[in-house]
Amino acid sequence: MSDIILTPSAAARVAVIAHKQEKPAILRLAVEGGGCSGFQYRFGLADGVEEDDTSVETDGVTLVVDAMSLDLVRGSAVDYVEDLGGAAFKVTNPNATAGCGCGSSFSI
């Protein structure tokens, strides 16, 4: 099993955002303490890959996760979903035992 997966839909959205901001197509996923359930996901464009990062590439876009965050998201898939409620990056995390209504917070 791969440590983490970046779907083609998410890769395409990152490519568009990175192009508009004239930045490399590198998406960083980090996990921080906080949110309704104890942990929350943080996304942002990165300038490069750090030494302790795990990275995966899909369609020319790189997803990077630091070593501490990887322990909490190992086996997850990062997708970009558009529906009636809006559009957002979504993490499907097999390690999360509970989530909350906001969709960006989880517990383990």
ABEGO torsion letter per residue (X at the ends): XBABBBBAAAAAAAAAAAAAAGBBBBBBBBBBBEEAAGBBBBBBBBABBBAABBBBBBGGBBBBBBAAAAAAABGBBBBBBBBAAEBBBBBBBAABABBBAAGABBBX
